[in-house]
């Protein structure tokens, strides 16, 4: 059973500029209210399919780390990655799609919760997040607003 959440926003900036911001995972802590930092793991240390990065996250005094693998890296169009926890637990897929518009682009962010029932229950108790989909929807709105502000600056 997977849950999918999608939010989008229009940005008055070229899709290539927006893509460069979001695909620079070392800046993810600037956009996301939950992610504190990310760093590339090994080579290639850039947004390329197969590249890996570690994420450090924080919520209400709780901290955890993840490892992510880039699954799509098409400049100006799409950036996506799969997330694992504890080295082997399937957690989620995050996907960003961009579509050019007359004013700039439309940016769509999608979260797919890929945790099994046990991990979902454990996560809600440990992190104190009863409704992960709604929690992420609120965070995604903030993330896109921050990306929009940076891209339009």
C-alpha positions as semicolon CSV with decimal commas, in nm:
position;residue;x (nm);y (nm);z (nm)
1;X;0,000;0,000;0,000
2;X;0,149;0,333;-0,100
3;X;0,030;0,686;-0,042
4;X;0,103;0,957;-0,294
5;X;0,095;1,334;-0,232
6;X;0,153;1,595;-0,503
7;X;0,175;1,974;-0,478
8;X;0,271;2,228;-0,742
9;X;0,344;2,595;-0,794
10;X;0,414;2,834;-1,078
11;X;0,758;2,995;-1,080
12;X;0,861;3,303;-1,276
13;X;1,199;3,155;-1,367
14;X;1,325;2,919;-1,637
15;X;1,287;2,548;-1,565
16;X;1,663;2,499;-1,602
17;X;1,732;2,745;-1,318
18;X;1,476;2,582;-1,090
19;X;1,609;2,235;-1,173
20;X;1,965;2,341;-1,089
21;X;1,849;2,460;-0,746
22;X;1,650;2,151;-0,652
23;X;1,898;1,900;-0,798
24;X;2,177;2,050;-0,587
25;X;2,096;1,824;-0,293
26;X;2,357;1,998;-0,077
27;X;2,106;2,288;-0,062
28;X;1,801;2,076;0,033
29;X;1,820;2,201;0,392
30;X;1,746;2,553;0,261
31;X;1,416;2,441;0,108
32;X;1,277;2,159;0,324
33;X;1,144;2,221;0,676
34;X;1,235;1,862;0,774
35;X;1,565;1,799;0,594
36;X;1,859;1,963;0,765
37;X;2,135;1,872;0,519
38;X;2,236;1,638;0,240
39;X;2,575;1,534;0,108
40;X;2,682;1,328;-0,189
41;X;2,817;0,979;-0,119
42;X;3,103;0,868;-0,344
43;X;3,108;0,927;-0,717
44;X;2,941;1,071;-0,910
45;X;2,889;1,357;-0,665
46;X;2,630;1,528;-0,883
47;X;2,267;1,483;-0,991
48;X;2,301;1,178;-1,214
49;X;2,099;0,855;-1,224
50;X;2,258;0,610;-0,978
51;X;2,430;0,879;-0,768
52;X;2,372;0,847;-0,395
53;X;2,343;1,101;-0,116
54;X;2,282;1,100;0,257
55;X;2,013;1,311;0,416
56;X;1,991;1,432;0,776
57;X;1,640;1,505;0,897
58;X;1,484;1,657;1,207
59;X;1,135;1,681;1,354
60;X;1,040;1,788;1,708
61;X;1,377;1,705;1,856
62;X;1,405;1,370;1,680
63;X;1,681;1,315;1,425
64;X;1,735;1,046;1,163
65;X;1,939;0,981;0,852
66;X;1,853;0,835;0,515
67;X;2,037;0,727;0,202
68;X;1,892;0,832;-0,131
69;X;1,957;0,707;-0,484
70;X;1,890;0,933;-0,782
71;X;1,643;0,769;-1,022
72;X;1,583;1,057;-1,266
73;X;1,804;1,354;-1,351
74;X;1,688;1,531;-1,664
75;X;1,794;1,899;-1,650
76;X;1,500;2,136;-1,675
77;X;1,248;1,850;-1,666
78;X;1,274;1,601;-1,379
79;X;1,470;1,508;-1,067
80;X;1,376;1,207;-0,854
81;X;1,524;0,982;-0,589
82;X;1,439;0,677;-0,380
83;X;1,492;0,689;-0,004
84;X;1,604;0,406;0,223
85;X;1,642;0,403;0,599
86;X;1,863;0,196;0,828
87;X;2,059;0,089;0,521
88;X;1,789;-0,138;0,374
89;X;1,434;-0,023;0,454
90;X;1,233;0,111;0,160
91;X;1,093;0,446;0,270
92;X;0,980;0,670;-0,016
93;X;1,021;0,814;-0,361
94;X;1,047;1,191;-0,412
95;X;0,994;1,333;-0,761
96;X;1,014;1,686;-0,900
97;X;0,877;1,758;-1,248
98;X;0,906;2,085;-1,433
99;X;0,697;2,211;-1,723
100;X;0,776;2,532;-1,910
101;X;0,507;2,803;-1,905
102;X;0,486;3,147;-2,065
103;X;0,594;3,304;-1,734
104;X;0,866;3,050;-1,647
105;X;0,769;2,701;-1,530
106;X;0,538;2,489;-1,323
107;X;0,713;2,284;-1,052
108;X;0,542;1,972;-0,921
109;X;0,669;1,781;-0,617
110;X;0,545;1,427;-0,548
111;X;0,601;1,211;-0,242
112;X;0,526;0,838;-0,262
113;X;0,525;0,664;0,077
114;X;0,668;0,319;0,012
115;X;0,689;0,197;0,373
116;X;0,517;-0,123;0,474
117;X;0,253;-0,131;0,748
118;X;0,498;-0,213;1,027
119;X;0,738;0,065;0,935
120;X;0,448;0,312;0,901
121;X;0,325;0,230;1,252
122;X;0,676;0,238;1,398
123;X;0,747;0,570;1,226
124;X;0,429;0,734;1,352
125;X;0,509;0,635;1,711
126;X;0,880;0,720;1,702
127;X;0,848;1,048;1,510
128;X;0,511;1,155;1,648
129;X;0,367;1,206;1,299
130;X;0,023;1,043;1,291
131;X;-0,061;1,142;0,930
132;X;0,260;1,134;0,725
133;X;0,079;1,231;0,402
134;X;-0,070;1,549;0,550
135;X;0,254;1,629;0,735
136;X;0,447;1,601;0,409
137;X;0,186;1,802;0,214
138;X;0,240;2,096;0,453
139;X;0,618;2,059;0,427
140;X;0,606;2,034;0,048
141;X;0,411;2,360;0,024
142;X;0,686;2,528;0,229
143;X;0,960;2,362;0,020
144;X;0,811;2,484;-0,307
145;X;0,758;2,836;-0,171
146;X;1,123;2,854;-0,066
147;X;1,243;2,719;-0,404
148;X;1,016;2,969;-0,580
149;X;1,157;3,261;-0,379
150;X;1,516;3,156;-0,450
151;X;1,456;3,099;-0,822
152;X;1,275;3,431;-0,865
153;X;1,533;3,633;-0,667
